[in-house]
Amino acid sequence: MRRGGGAGRAGALAQWVGLAALILVAVGVTTWFVNRRSSPEPAGRLDGAVGEMVSKGPVLPGLGSRVEEPIPEPLAEAAALKGEAVAVATALAAAYPEDALAHAVLGSACYNLGRTEEAGKHLRRCLELNPGLVDAYEILARMAYEQGNLEETLELCRQALNRGPANAELLNRMGRALMDLGQAEDAMGPLRQAVSLPRPTSESHYLLGQAHVQSGEYEAAINSFLEAVRLLPDHTQAYFGLYTASLRLERADEADRYRRRFQELEAEDRQGLSDRSAREDTLTGLPLVRRTVAQTLFGAAQVYGLHGEPGRAGGLLLRAASLDPENAAYRGAMEGHHVRERTLTEGVAAFEGLVADQPGNPLNHYFLGRLLGRMEQFDAAERAYRRTLELAPDWAEGHRALAELLLRAGRPGSEARELARRVVTLEPSGPHHYLLAVACLRAGDRPGAREAIQRALAIHPDEARYRQFLEQLSGVARP
């Protein structure tokens, strides 16, 4: 939302909460937000619209047959992708009916299609099998709130908070539900907790401002709305809140200034909606559909991997990566999968396929280089990394990877030193200064190595590896 408003099995158990977060994160609401704004179908029912288009063409007078009209290509792709996600998740739950994560994957996929009854059934089954899976409570709470079941929303949020750490989404949802129940003062508790989190969101401050307005605390409301605007300068509804609170405090000049800014942003929002509705891919929400389907496939891959089915896991990881070109986590999981299974050659082939399909994506070249480096195919890995730098010249990790490869391959140290210098310029850190120190020493630049390792120690003074390097360097430097 841009402007507010509106691995054994025992090891698997230890990973469930983190894994479920990857499976369930960002489901439904973001993906179908675009569809709800641009489709006359009920919220989350775009699959129903597709079914209507497939089965019902215009009936010509006097004829008993229908003329089939072609489905717009992005709409057809979105429908196919959603069908793919549900098919994969259904097969997973059928294969492992006693696995809570399998039901979490299927419940999330159903939710993304607007099949809330099926989603609820599988998410509740997930919690029967593993009551500690916090993410399932969160999505059930989201569903309950969307259906207007406020008391149920609050109970599910409380259960989630009792079983896991607080997060802004849960606390914000509690605050919204309490305000909708007319309990603004009670809403301030979770909302104050939300704004005290290490990285509070603009929306949390906005909601706290709303609670203050409902409670007649207009000065406090203004402070909260201003903080919301500080974090998100074009938060349209926060400016409306500032206008309202200033008006109640009889600050006419401030109210007028906030009103004008609200109107400017509201006009931009309306234009943005109009522009987006004219774009075919946004009518279907296709980019978001692809990302959400990729999440489902990634979750299924993790479950298959935990059950010792590496073939299925690898195929689903590759499919997830192909659907979400910007997701490094899926590519990292692919790399890890092929390393664990000792199938590096197959992994190289998979990444070469991604490179062929998405040649302008630096992540594909980067992870291809990593696998080639593991196989000590240094020349090929170097080519992959150099292509990464051509596509992403300001990405520190690309420079770091090539510098380390050159050092491993025994190449002259001067280029590795220059690459490492670029790394610390882009992203100074202890490990990066350490890399520069090693590269300098390889290039025969002991003063540069000393300066770099001292900078590393200044950042991490207790790092034994850095201290050992400095001691060895000092020994080398003695006459």
C-alpha positions in Angstrom: 0.0 0.0 0.0 1.6 3.2 -1.1 -0.3 5.8 0.9 -2.2 4.2 3.6 -6.0 4.4 4.0 -7.8 2.3 3.1 17.0 -30.0 7.8 15.8 -35.1 9.7 12.4 -34.5 10.7 13.4 -33.3 14.2 15.4 -30.6 12.6 12.4 -29.7 10.5 10.3 -29.2 13.6 12.8 -26.6 14.8 12.5 -24.7 11.5 8.7 -24.7 11.2 8.0 -21.2 12.4 10.7 -19.6 10.1 9.7 -21.8 7.2 6.0 -21.0 7.6 6.8 -17.3 7.5 8.3 -17.8 4.1 5.3 -19.8 3.0 2.6 -17.5 4.3 4.3 -14.1 4.0 2.5 -11.5 1.9 -0.3 -13.7 0.8 -3.7 -12.6 -0.3 -4.2 -9.0 0.7 -1.4 -7.5 -1.4 -2.0 -9.8 -4.4 -5.7 -9.3 -4.6 -5.7 -5.6 -3.6 -5.2 -4.7 -7.3 -7.9 -7.2 -8.4 -10.5 -5.9 -5.9 -10.0 -2.3 -7.2 -10.2 -3.2 -10.9 -12.6 -6.1 -11.1 -16.4 -6.1 -10.7 -16.1 -9.6 -9.2 -16.3 -10.0 -5.4 -13.0 -9.6 -3.6 -10.6 -12.4 -4.3 -12.8 -14.1 -6.9 -10.9 -13.3 -10.1 -10.8 -17.1 -10.7 -14.6 -17.0 -10.9 -14.4 -14.2 -13.5 -12.0 -16.4 -15.6 -14.5 -19.3 -15.4 -17.3 -17.0 -16.6 -15.2 -15.9 -19.6 -14.3 -19.4 -20.5 -17.8 -20.8 -20.3 -19.9 -17.9 -21.5 -19.5 -16.2 -24.8 -22.2 -14.0 -26.3 -25.2 -16.1 -27.5 -26.2 -15.1 -31.0 -30.0 -14.8 -31.7 -31.5 -18.0 -33.1 -28.4 -20.1 -32.5 -28.0 -22.6 -29.7 -24.2 -22.4 -29.6 -21.9 -19.8 -28.1 -19.2 -17.8 -29.8 -16.1 -18.2 -27.8 -14.2 -15.0 -27.3 -10.4 -15.1 -26.7 -9.3 -14.5 -23.1 -6.8 -11.6 -22.8 -3.4 -13.1 -22.5 -2.4 -11.8 -19.0 -5.8 -12.8 -17.6 -5.4 -16.3 -19.0 -1.9 -16.5 -17.6 -3.1 -15.4 -14.2 -5.8 -18.0 -14.2 -3.4 -20.7 -15.2 -0.9 -19.7 -12.5 -3.5 -19.7 -9.8 -4.7 -23.2 -10.9 -1.1 -24.4 -10.9 -0.6 -23.2 -7.3 -3.7 -24.9 -6.0 -2.9 -28.1 -7.9 0.6 -28.3 -6.4 -0.6 -27.4 -2.9 -3.5 -30.0 -3.1 -1.1 -32.7 -4.2 1.2 -31.8 -1.3 -1.5 -32.0 1.3 -2.7 -35.3 -0.2 0.8 -36.7 0.0 1.4 -35.6 3.6 -2.0 -35.3 5.3 -0.4 -35.2 8.8 2.1 -32.5 8.0 1.0 -29.1 9.3 3.1 -27.2 6.8 1.5 -29.0 3.9 -1.9 -27.7 5.1 -0.4 -24.3 5.6 0.7 -24.2 2.0 -2.7 -25.3 0.7 -4.5 -22.9 3.0 -2.5 -20.0 1.8 -3.0 -21.0 -1.8 -6.8 -21.2 -1.3 -6.8 -17.8 0.4 -5.0 -16.3 -2.5 -7.8 -17.5 -4.7 -10.5 -16.1 -2.4 -11.6 -19.6 -1.4 -11.9 -18.6 2.2 -13.9 -21.6 3.4 -11.3 -24.0 2.1 -8.4 -21.8 3.3 -9.9 -21.7 6.8 -10.3 -25.5 6.9 -6.7 -26.2 6.0 -5.3 -23.5 8.2 -7.3 -24.9 11.2 -6.1 -28.4 10.4 -2.6 -27.0 10.3 -3.0 -25.6 13.8 -4.5 -28.9 15.0 -1.3 -30.6 13.9 1.0 -27.8 15.2 -0.7 -25.2 17.5 2.6 -23.2 17.6 2.5 -22.2 13.9 2.0 -18.5 14.4 1.6 -17.6 10.8 -1.6 -19.6 10.5 -3.2 -17.6 13.2 -2.2 -14.4 11.4 -3.8 -15.3 8.1 -6.9 -16.6 9.9 -7.1 -13.2 11.7 -6.8 -11.5 8.4 -9.7 -13.5 7.0 -11.8 -12.9 10.0 -11.3 -9.2 9.8 -12.1 -9.1 6.1 -15.4 -10.9 6.9 -16.2 -8.4 9.6 -15.8 -10.9 12.5 -14.1 -8.5 14.9 -14.2 -10.5 18.1 -12.8 -13.5 16.3 -10.1 -11.3 14.8 -9.0 -10.2 18.2 -9.0 -13.7 19.6 -6.8 -15.0 16.8 -4.4 -12.0 17.1 -4.1 -12.7 20.9 -3.4 -16.4 20.2 -0.7 -15.5 17.7 0.9 -13.0 20.1 0.9 -15.6 22.9 2.8 -18.0 20.7 5.3 -15.7 18.9 6.9 -12.3 18.8 4.8 -9.2 18.2 4.8 -7.8 14.7 3.3 -4.6 13.2 0.7 -6.4 11.1 -0.8 -8.3 14.1 -0.8 -5.2 16.4 -2.2 -3.0 13.7 -5.0 -5.5 13.0 -5.9 -5.6 16.7 -6.0 -1.8 16.8 -8.2 -1.6 13.8 -10.6 -4.2 15.1 -10.8 -2.5 18.5 -11.5 0.9 16.9 -14.2 -0.7 14.7 -15.8 -2.0 17.9 -15.7 1.6 19.2 -13.0 0.8 21.8 -10.4 3.5 20.8 -8.8 3.7 24.2 -8.2 -0.1 24.2 -6.8 0.1 20.7 -4.0 2.4 22.0 -2.4 -0.5 23.8 -1.5 -2.7 20.8 -0.9 0.4 18.6 1.6 1.9 21.1 3.3 -1.4 21.2 3.4 -1.4 17.4 5.1 2.0 17.2 7.7 1.0 19.8 8.9 -1.9 17.6 12.5 -1.6 16.4 11.3 -0.7 12.9 7.8 0.9 13.3 5.7 1.4 10.2 4.0 4.5 9.0 0.7 2.7 9.2 1.1 2.0 12.9 1.6 5.7 13.7 -1.4 6.6 11.4 -3.6 4.1 13.2 -2.5 5.4 16.6 -3.4 8.9 15.4 -6.8 7.7 14.5 -7.3 6.2 17.9 -6.3 9.5 19.5 -8.8 11.3 17.3 -11.6 8.9 18.3 -10.6 9.6 21.9 -10.6 13.3 21.5 -6.8 13.6 22.0 -6.1 15.9 19.1 -2.7 17.1 20.0 -1.4 13.5 20.4 -3.2 12.6 17.2 -1.2 15.4 15.3 2.1 14.0 16.7 1.2 10.5 15.5 0.1 11.7 12.1 3.3 13.8 11.7 5.4 10.7 12.5 3.4 8.7 9.9 4.2 11.4 7.3 7.9 11.4 8.3 8.1 7.7 7.6 6.0 7.9 4.5 5.9 11.5 3.1 3.0 10.9 0.7 0.6 9.1 3.2 -2.6 10.6 1.9 -4.9 9.6 4.8 -2.4 10.9 7.4 -2.7 14.4 5.9 -6.5 14.1 6.2 -6.0 13.1 9.8 -3.8 16.2 10.3 -6.4 18.4 8.7 -9.1 16.9 11.0 -7.2 17.2 14.2 -6.0 20.8 13.4 -9.6 21.8 12.6 -10.7 20.4 16.0 -8.0 22.4 17.7 -9.1 25.5 15.8 -5.8 25.9 14.0 -7.3 27.2 10.8 -4.0 28.0 9.0 -2.5 24.6 9.7 -5.8 22.8 8.8 -5.9 24.6 5.5 -2.3 23.7 4.7 -2.9 20.0 5.5 -6.2 20.1 3.5 -4.5 21.3 0.4 -1.8 18.7 0.7 -4.4 16.0 1.2 -6.2 17.1 -1.9 -3.0 17.1 -4.0 -2.2 13.5 -2.9 -5.8 12.4 -3.4 -5.7 13.7 -7.0 -2.5 11.9 -7.6 -4.0 8.7 -6.2 -7.0 9.0 -8.5 -4.8 9.6 -11.5 -2.6 6.6 -10.4 -5.7 4.4 -10.3 -6.8 5.6 -13.7 -3.3 5.0 -15.2 -3.1 1.5 -13.7 -6.5 0.5 -14.8 -5.4 1.2 -18.4 -2.5 -1.3 -18.1 -3.4 -4.8 -19.0 -1.0 -6.5 -16.6 -2.5 -4.5 -13.7 -6.0 -5.4 -14.6 -5.1 -9.0 -13.7 -2.5 -8.1 -11.1 -0.3 -10.5 -13.0 3.2 -9.5 -11.6 1.7 -10.0 -8.1 0.1 -13.2 -9.0 3.4 -14.6 -10.3 5.1 -13.6 -7.0 2.4 -15.1 -4.9 2.3 -18.4 -6.8 6.1 -18.5 -6.5 5.7 -18.3 -2.7 3.3 -21.3 -2.8 5.6 -23.3 -5.0 8.6 -22.4 -2.8 6.7 -23.5 0.3 5.8 -26.8 -1.3 9.4 -27.3 -2.3 10.5 -26.9 1.3 8.0 -29.5 2.5 9.0 -32.0 -0.2 12.6 -31.5 0.7 11.9 -32.2 4.4 10.2 -35.4 3.3 13.2 -36.6 1.3 11.9 -35.9 -2.2 14.7 -33.8 -3.7 13.5 -34.2 -7.3 10.2 -32.6 -6.7 11.8 -30.0 -4.4 14.3 -29.0 -7.0 11.8 -28.7 -9.8 9.5 -26.5 -7.7 12.4 -24.3 -6.6 13.4 -23.7 -10.2 9.8 -22.9 -11.1 9.5 -20.4 -8.2 12.7 -18.7 -9.3 11.5 -18.4 -12.9 8.3 -16.8 -11.7 9.9 -14.2 -9.4 13.1 -12.9 -11.1 14.0 -10.5 -8.3 13.9 -13.0 -5.5 17.4 -13.9 -4.3 16.0 -16.3 -1.6 14.6 -18.7 -4.1 17.9 -18.8 -6.0 19.9 -19.2 -2.8 17.6 -22.1 -1.9 18.2 -23.7 -5.3 22.0 -23.4 -4.8 21.7 -24.9 -1.3 19.5 -27.7 -2.6 22.0 -28.8 -5.3 24.9 -28.5 -2.8 23.2 -30.7 -0.3 22.2 -33.2 -2.9 25.6 -33.1 -4.6 24.1 -32.4 -7.9 26.2 -29.4 -8.9 26.1 -30.2 -12.6 22.3 -30.3 -12.5 22.4 -27.0 -10.6 24.6 -25.3 -13.2 22.2 -26.5 -15.9 19.2 -25.1 -14.0 20.9 -21.7 -13.6 22.0 -21.7 -17.2 18.3 -22.2 -18.1 17.4 -19.2 -16.0 20.2 -17.1 -17.6 18.8 -18.1 -21.1 15.3 -17.1 -20.1 16.2 -14.0 -18.1 19.5 -12.9 -19.5 19.3 -9.4 -18.0 18.9 -10.6 -14.5 22.2 -10.3 -12.5 21.0 -12.7 -9.8 21.0 -15.6 -12.3 24.5 -14.9 -13.4 25.7 -14.5 -9.8 24.3 -17.8 -8.6 25.6 -19.5 -11.7 29.0 -18.2 -10.8 28.7 -19.5 -7.3 28.0 -23.0 -8.4 30.7 -22.9 -11.1 33.2 -21.6 -8.4 32.3 -24.6 -6.2 33.2 -26.9 -9.1 36.4 -25.0 -9.5 35.5 -24.0 -13.0 37.1 -20.7 -12.4 37.1 -19.3 -15.9 33.4 -20.0 -16.4 32.7 -18.6 -12.9 34.7 -15.5 -13.7 32.6 -14.9 -16.9 29.4 -15.2 -14.9 30.5 -12.8 -12.2 31.8 -10.3 -14.8 28.4 -10.4 -16.5 26.8 -9.8 -13.0 28.9 -6.7 -12.7 27.9 -5.5 -16.1 24.3 -5.7 -15.2 24.6 -4.5 -11.6 27.8 -2.3 -11.3 26.9 -0.9 -7.9 26.1 -4.2 -6.2 28.8 -4.8 -3.6 28.1 -8.6 -3.5 29.0 -9.0 -7.1 32.3 -7.2 -6.7 33.0 -9.3 -3.5 32.3 -12.6 -5.2 34.6 -11.8 -8.2 37.4 -10.6 -5.8 37.2 -13.8 -3.8 37.1 -16.0 -6.9 40.3 -14.3 -8.3 42.0 -14.9 -4.9 41.0 -18.5 -4.8 42.1 -19.0 -8.4 45.5 -17.7 -7.7 45.2 -14.7 -10.0 47.4 -11.7 -9.6 46.3 -9.7 -6.6 46.0 -6.2 -8.1 42.6 -6.7 -9.7 41.2 -8.4 -6.6 42.5 -5.5 -4.6 40.7 -3.0 -6.8 37.5 -5.0 -6.6 37.7 -5.2 -2.8 38.2 -1.4 -2.6 35.1 -1.0 -4.6 33.3 -3.3 -2.2 34.2 -1.3 0.9 33.2 1.9 -0.9 29.8 0.5 -1.7 29.2 -1.3 1.5 31.8 -0.8 4.3 31.8 -3.6 6.9 34.2 -5.7 8.9 34.2 -8.7 6.5 34.6 -6.4 3.5 37.6 -4.6 5.0 39.1 -8.0 5.9 38.7 -9.0 2.2 40.5 -5.8 1.2 43.3 -6.6 3.7 43.7 -10.1 2.2 43.7 -8.7 -1.4 46.2 -6.1 -0.5 48.5 -8.6 1.0 48.2 -10.8 -2.0 49.2 -7.8 -4.2 52.2 -7.1 -2.0 50.7 -4.0 -0.5 51.3 -4.5 3.3 50.5 -0.9 4.3 47.2 -1.2 2.6 46.6 -4.5 4.2 47.4 -3.1 7.7 45.1 -0.1 7.1 42.2 -2.4 6.0 42.5 -4.8 8.8 42.6 -2.0 11.4 39.4 -0.7 9.9 37.9 -4.1 10.2 39.0 -4.3 13.8 37.5 -0.9 14.5 34.1 -2.3 13.5 34.5 -5.7 15.2 37.2 -5.3 17.8 36.6 -8.8 19.3 36.9 -10.7 16.0 39.7 -13.2 16.5 40.2 -13.8 12.8 41.0 -10.1 12.3 43.4 -10.0 15.3 45.2 -13.0 14.1 45.6 -11.5 10.6 47.0 -8.3 12.1 49.5 -10.3 14.3 50.7 -12.3 11.3 51.0 -9.2 9.2 53.0 -7.5 11.9 55.3 -10.5 12.0 55.8 -10.4 8.3 56.5 -6.7 8.5 59.3 -7.0 11.1 62.8 -6.7 9.7 
